[in-house]
């Protein structure tokens, strides 16, 4: 197969969210798996809504996830190229001026619907002569420009005819779009700015994009873009359309994407690999599991595993995955960040507590337990005082807990929950947590004794 060149093309009009990061992940991992090229393209032709702040935020989020790009381009730098391609299509007669206002078009659509006809553009502008166009321009009217879809037969007039455009989708298999059911799309607005359908094709041609992987909401658009590739005399890339994400309630995520931004996950202290694993594996036949290497995740990528049914995104599942990933990490993977939290317990501390953290920041609670002053919770004072009276001298090891609790059981007659629960509450102030056989030596005798006696320590 050819070496792939793929692209991720967000608009810098907002923050990246889990939905479009899924698209970015699939493209990046595909390029990684096949030693290809990943292009970051900022679709910033919307000069009103696009901002440099959002553009930088996109880069920051991708870098945080480890989805670094090989090349980067911005559409706002390519206006001259778009104008040149538009001129070429006008010269071929496939890009034509139209002057209808949105109100006029809306009235026509309503009439068509009332007559039980499909509400597609009637191509009235194609009946304008050159002099008609010149008159309208002289009157101060500005045209928008439509692409004439290749859906008519010679001698059959302007009425669209059934015209099937087909491709073998990388994810969905054989796909067909009937161009005869579509309006000629507007490619250039009245103000001269270009629409996505047009600029995307020009960029994909110029940058040699070989594979386009994007959401299924672009399937119909692909039929139009295939016609545009042909009109431009270019070979189209391969297309793949993945399903969209829904929430646990079965509803689209579109209304909640602000709360599902990559920035919000960063702020919550989630691990980038957990977010990346979830984004890449949700909606596939693979189990959503924690992986510590992007190369390992890339090796699992197979478009045939991606379901055409909507992927179900669950924040709770992501947070659980984050915990599972942390439980796998060695001390070297987290040492610097633990030091940034002020945690100096080293590898012994991390190995003791990592099975009880869902976010790395949770380790701060357990550092406070072993190295700070906490208020003990005394559930059974008689038992904890008796336990304090036979607390063995240091040094302590992992066997200290079992030997000491056996002695407490013998002294008090307490066993099971009646033995262990009061001791845990007194020593840690928590209902549950890491195994006390590893935590007790870190707490140390002085703190343990004070807490067992109901004193802050």
C-alpha positions as CSV (number, residue, x, y, z in Angstrom):
1,X,0.0,0.0,0.0
2,X,1.1,3.6,-0.5
3,X,2.6,5.4,2.5
4,X,-0.4,7.3,4.0
5,X,-0.6,11.0,4.3
6,X,-3.5,11.9,6.6
7,X,-4.8,15.1,8.1
8,X,-6.7,16.4,11.1
9,X,-8.6,19.6,10.2
10,X,-10.2,21.3,13.2
11,X,-11.6,24.9,13.0
12,X,-10.1,27.2,15.7
13,X,-13.5,28.4,16.7
14,X,-13.6,26.5,20.0
15,X,-11.9,23.9,22.2
16,X,-11.2,20.3,21.1
17,X,-13.6,17.8,22.6
18,X,-13.7,14.0,22.9
19,X,-15.6,13.7,19.6
20,X,-13.1,15.4,17.4
21,X,-10.1,14.0,19.3
22,X,-11.4,10.6,18.3
23,X,-11.0,11.6,14.7
24,X,-7.5,13.0,15.4
25,X,-6.5,9.8,17.2
26,X,-7.7,7.5,14.4
27,X,-5.8,9.5,11.8
28,X,-2.6,9.8,13.9
29,X,-2.5,6.2,14.9
30,X,-3.1,5.1,11.2
31,X,-0.1,7.2,10.1
32,X,2.0,5.9,13.0
33,X,1.2,2.3,12.2
34,X,2.1,2.7,8.6
35,X,5.0,5.1,8.9
36,X,3.0,7.8,7.3
37,X,2.6,11.6,7.7
38,X,0.2,13.4,10.0
39,X,-0.8,16.9,8.9
40,X,-2.4,19.4,11.2
41,X,-4.6,21.7,9.1
42,X,-6.3,24.6,10.8
43,X,-9.5,25.4,8.9
44,X,-9.6,29.1,9.8
45,X,-11.4,30.7,6.9
46,X,-14.1,31.8,9.3
47,X,-12.3,35.0,10.2
48,X,-15.1,36.1,12.5
49,X,-15.1,33.1,14.8
50,X,-11.5,31.8,14.4
51,X,-9.0,33.0,17.0
52,X,-5.3,32.6,17.6
53,X,-6.2,31.6,21.2
54,X,-8.2,28.6,20.0
55,X,-5.6,27.7,17.4
56,X,-2.9,27.5,20.2
57,X,-5.3,25.6,22.4
58,X,-5.7,23.0,19.7
59,X,-1.9,22.6,19.4
60,X,-1.6,22.4,23.2
61,X,-4.3,19.7,23.5
62,X,-2.7,17.6,20.7
63,X,0.7,17.9,22.2
64,X,-0.6,16.9,25.6
65,X,-2.1,13.8,24.1
66,X,1.2,13.1,22.2
67,X,-0.5,13.5,18.8
68,X,2.4,15.6,17.4
69,X,2.2,16.6,13.7
70,X,4.7,16.2,11.0
71,X,3.4,19.2,9.0
72,X,1.1,22.1,9.8
73,X,-0.8,24.5,7.5
74,X,-3.5,27.2,7.9
75,X,-6.2,27.8,5.3
76,X,-6.1,31.6,5.8
77,X,-2.6,31.5,4.2
78,X,-3.9,29.9,1.0
79,X,-6.5,32.4,-0.3
80,X,-4.6,33.0,-3.5
81,X,-4.5,29.2,-4.2
82,X,-8.3,28.9,-3.6
83,X,-8.9,31.9,-5.9
84,X,-6.8,30.2,-8.6
85,X,-8.7,27.0,-8.4
86,X,-12.0,28.8,-8.4
87,X,-11.0,30.6,-11.6
88,X,-10.1,27.3,-13.2
89,X,-13.5,25.8,-12.3
90,X,-15.3,29.0,-13.5
91,X,-13.5,28.7,-16.8
92,X,-14.7,25.1,-17.1
93,X,-18.2,26.2,-16.5
94,X,-18.8,24.1,-13.4
95,X,-18.7,27.1,-11.0
96,X,-21.5,29.6,-11.7
97,X,-22.8,32.8,-10.1
98,X,-26.2,32.9,-8.3
99,X,-27.9,35.9,-6.8
100,X,-30.9,34.6,-4.8
101,X,-31.2,35.8,-1.2
102,X,-31.7,33.3,1.6
103,X,-35.3,34.6,1.8
104,X,-35.9,33.8,-1.9
105,X,-34.5,30.4,-1.5
106,X,-36.6,29.7,1.6
107,X,-39.8,30.6,-0.3
108,X,-38.8,28.3,-3.2
109,X,-38.1,25.4,-0.8
110,X,-41.5,25.9,0.9
111,X,-43.3,25.8,-2.5
112,X,-41.4,22.7,-3.5
113,X,-42.4,21.0,-0.3
114,X,-46.0,22.0,-0.8
115,X,-45.9,20.4,-4.2
116,X,-44.3,17.3,-2.7
117,X,-41.1,17.9,-4.5
118,X,-37.6,17.6,-3.1
119,X,-36.5,21.0,-1.8
120,X,-33.3,21.3,-3.9
121,X,-32.0,24.3,-5.8
122,X,-33.8,24.7,-9.1
123,X,-30.7,26.0,-10.9
124,X,-32.5,29.2,-12.0
125,X,-29.1,31.0,-12.0
126,X,-27.9,28.7,-14.8
127,X,-30.5,30.4,-17.0
128,X,-28.9,33.8,-16.6
129,X,-27.1,35.1,-19.6
130,X,-23.8,36.9,-19.3
131,X,-25.6,40.2,-19.7
132,X,-28.1,39.3,-17.0
133,X,-25.2,38.6,-14.7
134,X,-23.5,41.9,-15.6
135,X,-26.7,43.8,-15.0
136,X,-27.1,42.4,-11.5
137,X,-23.5,43.2,-10.7
138,X,-24.0,46.7,-12.0
139,X,-27.0,47.0,-9.7
140,X,-24.6,46.3,-6.8
141,X,-25.7,42.7,-6.2
142,X,-22.9,40.3,-5.3
143,X,-23.1,36.7,-6.4
144,X,-22.4,33.5,-4.5
145,X,-20.9,30.7,-6.5
146,X,-22.4,27.2,-6.9
147,X,-20.7,24.1,-8.1
148,X,-22.7,22.4,-10.8
149,X,-23.0,18.8,-9.8
150,X,-22.5,16.3,-12.7
151,X,-26.1,15.0,-12.5
152,X,-27.7,15.8,-15.8
153,X,-27.9,14.1,-19.1
154,X,-27.1,15.8,-22.4
155,X,-30.3,17.0,-24.0
156,X,-32.3,16.5,-20.8
157,X,-32.2,20.1,-19.6
158,X,-31.1,21.2,-16.1
159,X,-33.3,18.9,-14.0
160,X,-31.0,16.6,-11.9
161,X,-31.1,13.0,-12.8
162,X,-30.3,10.0,-10.6
163,X,-26.5,10.0,-10.5
164,X,-24.9,7.5,-8.2
165,X,-21.4,8.2,-6.8
166,X,-19.9,5.2,-5.1
167,X,-16.7,4.4,-3.1
168,X,-15.4,1.6,-0.9
169,X,-15.3,3.2,2.5
170,X,-12.4,2.2,4.7
171,X,-14.8,1.7,7.7
172,X,-18.4,1.4,6.3
173,X,-17.7,-0.6,3.1
174,X,-19.5,0.2,-0.1
175,X,-21.2,3.6,0.0
176,X,-23.3,5.4,-2.5
177,X,-24.6,9.0,-2.7
178,X,-27.1,10.1,-5.3
179,X,-26.0,13.5,-6.6
180,X,-29.4,13.8,-8.3
181,X,-30.9,14.3,-4.8
182,X,-28.7,17.2,-3.9
183,X,-28.6,20.9,-4.5
184,X,-25.6,22.4,-6.3
185,X,-23.5,23.4,-3.3
186,X,-22.4,27.0,-2.6
187,X,-18.6,27.0,-2.6
188,X,-18.0,30.8,-2.4
189,X,-20.1,33.2,-0.3
190,X,-21.2,36.7,-1.4
191,X,-18.4,38.2,0.5
192,X,-15.9,36.1,-1.4
193,X,-15.0,33.8,1.4
194,X,-14.7,30.1,0.6
195,X,-16.7,27.2,2.2
196,X,-15.2,24.1,3.7
197,X,-16.4,21.7,0.9
198,X,-14.2,23.6,-1.6
199,X,-11.1,24.5,0.5
200,X,-10.8,21.0,1.9
201,X,-10.6,19.5,-1.6
202,X,-8.0,22.0,-2.8
203,X,-5.9,21.3,0.3
204,X,-6.2,17.6,0.0
205,X,-5.1,17.8,-3.6
206,X,-2.1,20.1,-2.9
207,X,-0.9,18.3,0.2
208,X,-1.2,14.9,-1.3
209,X,-3.6,13.5,1.2
210,X,-4.1,9.8,0.6
211,X,-6.6,8.8,3.3
212,X,-9.4,10.9,4.8
213,X,-10.8,9.5,8.0
214,X,-13.7,11.6,9.6
215,X,-17.2,11.4,11.1
216,X,-20.1,9.8,9.4
217,X,-21.8,13.2,9.2
218,X,-19.6,13.8,6.2
219,X,-20.8,10.9,4.1
220,X,-23.1,12.9,1.9
221,X,-20.5,15.6,1.6
222,X,-18.0,13.0,0.3
223,X,-20.2,12.4,-2.8
224,X,-20.0,16.1,-3.6
225,X,-16.3,16.2,-2.9
226,X,-15.6,13.2,-5.2
227,X,-17.3,15.2,-8.0
228,X,-15.1,18.2,-7.1
229,X,-11.9,16.1,-7.2
230,X,-13.0,14.9,-10.7
231,X,-13.8,18.5,-11.8
232,X,-10.3,19.5,-10.6
233,X,-8.7,16.7,-12.6
234,X,-7.4,15.0,-9.4
235,X,-7.4,11.5,-8.1
236,X,-9.4,11.4,-4.9
237,X,-8.0,9.9,-1.7
238,X,-9.5,6.9,0.1
239,X,-12.3,7.8,2.5
240,X,-13.4,6.3,5.8
241,X,-16.3,7.5,8.0
242,X,-16.5,6.5,11.6
243,X,-19.6,6.6,13.7
244,X,-20.3,9.5,16.0
245,X,-20.4,9.3,19.8
246,X,-23.4,9.2,22.1
247,X,-23.7,9.5,25.8
248,X,-24.8,6.8,28.2
249,X,-28.4,8.0,27.8
250,X,-28.2,7.3,24.1
251,X,-28.4,11.0,23.2
252,X,-25.9,12.8,21.0
253,X,-23.0,14.5,22.8
254,X,-23.3,17.7,20.8
255,X,-25.1,19.6,23.6
256,X,-22.5,18.6,26.2
257,X,-19.2,19.0,24.4
258,X,-18.1,21.9,26.6
259,X,-18.0,19.6,29.6
260,X,-16.1,17.0,27.5
261,X,-13.3,19.3,26.2
262,X,-9.8,18.0,26.3
263,X,-9.0,21.0,28.6
264,X,-11.6,19.8,31.1
265,X,-10.0,16.4,31.2
266,X,-6.6,18.0,31.7
267,X,-8.0,20.2,34.5
268,X,-9.5,17.1,36.2
269,X,-6.0,15.5,36.3
270,X,-6.7,12.6,33.8
271,X,-3.8,10.9,32.1
272,X,-3.4,11.8,28.4
273,X,-2.9,8.1,27.5
274,X,-6.2,7.2,29.2
275,X,-8.0,9.8,27.2
276,X,-6.3,8.7,24.0
277,X,-7.0,5.0,24.7
278,X,-10.7,5.7,25.3
279,X,-10.9,7.9,22.2
280,X,-9.3,5.3,19.9
281,X,-11.0,2.2,21.3
282,X,-14.6,3.4,22.0
283,X,-17.0,2.1,19.4
284,X,-14.6,-0.7,18.3
285,X,-14.7,-4.5,18.8
286,X,-11.6,-4.1,21.0
287,X,-12.0,-3.9,24.8
288,X,-11.4,-0.4,26.2
289,X,-8.2,-1.1,28.1
290,X,-5.3,1.0,29.4
291,X,-2.2,0.9,27.3
292,X,1.0,2.8,28.2
293,X,2.4,3.2,24.7
294,X,1.1,5.0,21.6
295,X,2.9,2.5,19.4
296,X,1.0,-0.3,21.2
297,X,-2.2,1.5,20.6
298,X,-1.4,2.1,17.0
299,X,-0.6,-1.6,16.5
300,X,-4.2,-2.4,17.6
301,X,-5.8,0.0,15.1
302,X,-7.8,-1.8,12.4
303,X,-10.6,0.0,10.6
304,X,-12.5,-3.2,10.2
305,X,-12.9,-3.3,14.0
306,X,-14.8,0.1,14.1
307,X,-18.5,-0.4,14.4
308,X,-21.0,1.5,12.3
309,X,-23.2,1.8,15.4
310,X,-22.6,4.9,17.5
311,X,-19.8,4.7,20.0
312,X,-21.0,5.1,23.6
313,X,-18.9,7.6,25.6
314,X,-19.1,7.3,29.4
315,X,-17.1,9.7,31.6
316,X,-17.3,7.2,34.5
317,X,-15.7,4.6,32.2
318,X,-12.9,7.1,31.3
319,X,-12.2,7.8,34.9
320,X,-12.1,4.1,35.7
321,X,-9.7,3.6,32.8
322,X,-7.6,6.4,34.1
323,X,-7.3,4.6,37.5
324,X,-6.4,1.3,35.8
325,X,-3.7,3.0,33.8
326,X,-2.2,4.6,36.9
327,X,-2.2,1.2,38.6
328,X,0.1,-0.1,35.8
329,X,2.6,2.8,36.0
330,X,6.0,2.3,37.6
331,X,7.5,4.9,39.9
332,X,9.8,6.3,37.1
333,X,6.7,7.1,35.1
334,X,5.3,9.4,37.8
335,X,8.3,10.4,40.0
336,X,8.6,13.9,38.7
337,X,5.0,14.7,39.0
338,X,4.8,13.2,42.5
339,X,7.7,15.5,43.5
340,X,5.8,18.4,42.0
341,X,2.9,17.5,44.4
342,X,5.4,17.7,47.3
343,X,5.4,13.9,47.7
344,X,8.8,12.6,48.8
345,X,7.9,9.0,49.6
346,X,9.8,7.5,46.6
347,X,9.1,4.1,45.0
348,X,8.0,2.4,48.3
349,X,5.2,4.9,48.8
350,X,4.1,4.8,45.1
351,X,3.9,1.0,45.1
352,X,1.9,1.1,48.3
353,X,-0.7,3.5,47.1
354,X,-1.0,3.3,43.3
355,X,-3.7,0.7,43.4
356,X,-5.9,3.2,45.3
357,X,-5.7,6.3,43.1
358,X,-8.0,7.2,40.2
359,X,-6.1,10.4,39.5
360,X,-2.5,10.9,40.3
361,X,-3.4,13.9,42.5
362,X,-5.2,11.3,44.7
363,X,-1.8,10.3,46.0
364,X,-1.7,13.5,47.9
365,X,-4.3,12.2,50.3
366,X,-2.2,9.1,51.1
367,X,0.9,11.2,51.5
368,X,-0.9,13.2,54.1
369,X,-1.9,10.0,55.8
370,X,1.7,8.7,56.0
371,X,3.6,11.9,56.4
372,X,1.1,14.5,57.7
373,X,-1.1,15.2,60.7
374,X,-4.6,13.8,60.5
375,X,-7.5,13.6,62.8
376,X,-8.0,9.9,63.7
377,X,-11.5,8.4,63.6
378,X,-12.0,6.3,66.8
379,X,-14.8,3.7,66.4
380,X,-13.8,1.5,69.3
381,X,-11.7,3.2,71.8
382,X,-11.2,0.2,74.1
383,X,-9.8,-1.8,71.2
384,X,-7.6,0.9,69.8
385,X,-6.1,1.7,73.2
386,X,-5.4,-2.0,73.7
387,X,-3.8,-2.1,70.3
388,X,-1.6,0.9,71.2
389,X,-0.4,-0.8,74.3
390,X,1.1,-3.7,72.3
391,X,2.4,-1.7,69.3
392,X,5.8,-3.3,68.6
393,X,9.0,-1.3,68.4
394,X,10.5,-0.3,65.1
395,X,12.0,-1.2,62.6
396,X,8.8,-2.3,60.8
397,X,8.3,-4.3,57.7
398,X,5.4,-5.8,55.8
399,X,5.1,-8.6,58.4
400,X,4.6,-6.1,61.2
401,X,0.9,-5.6,60.4
402,X,-0.1,-9.3,60.5
403,X,2.0,-10.0,63.6
404,X,0.6,-7.0,65.5
405,X,-3.1,-7.6,64.5
406,X,-2.7,-11.2,65.6
407,X,-1.6,-10.0,69.0
408,X,-4.4,-7.5,69.1
409,X,-6.9,-10.2,68.2
410,X,-5.5,-12.4,71.0
411,X,-5.6,-9.5,73.5
412,X,-9.1,-8.2,72.7
413,X,-10.9,-11.1,71.1
414,X,-11.9,-8.9,68.2
415,X,-11.7,-10.4,64.7
416,X,-12.7,-9.7,61.2
417,X,-14.3,-6.3,60.6
418,X,-14.5,-5.6,64.3
419,X,-10.7,-5.9,64.4
420,X,-9.6,-4.4,61.2
421,X,-12.1,-1.5,60.6
422,X,-11.4,0.4,63.9
423,X,-7.7,0.1,63.3
424,X,-7.9,1.4,59.7
425,X,-10.1,4.3,60.8
426,X,-7.7,5.3,63.6
427,X,-4.6,4.9,61.5
428,X,-5.8,6.5,58.3
429,X,-9.0,8.3,59.0
430,X,-10.4,6.5,55.9
431,X,-13.0,3.8,55.4
432,X,-10.8,2.0,52.8
433,X,-7.5,2.3,51.1
434,X,-4.1,0.7,50.5
435,X,-3.1,-2.5,52.3
436,X,-2.1,-1.6,55.8
437,X,0.8,-4.1,55.7
438,X,2.5,-1.7,53.3
439,X,1.1,1.6,54.7
440,X,1.9,1.0,58.4
441,X,5.7,1.1,58.0
442,X,5.3,4.3,56.1
443,X,3.1,5.9,58.8
444,X,5.7,5.0,61.5
445,X,5.4,4.2,65.1
446,X,5.1,7.7,66.5
447,X,2.1,8.7,64.3
448,X,0.5,5.3,64.7
449,X,0.7,5.5,68.5
450,X,-0.8,9.0,68.6
451,X,-3.6,8.1,66.3
452,X,-4.5,4.9,68.2
453,X,-4.7,7.0,71.3
454,X,-7.1,9.4,69.6
455,X,-4.6,12.2,69.1
456,X,-3.9,14.2,66.0
457,X,-0.7,13.0,64.5
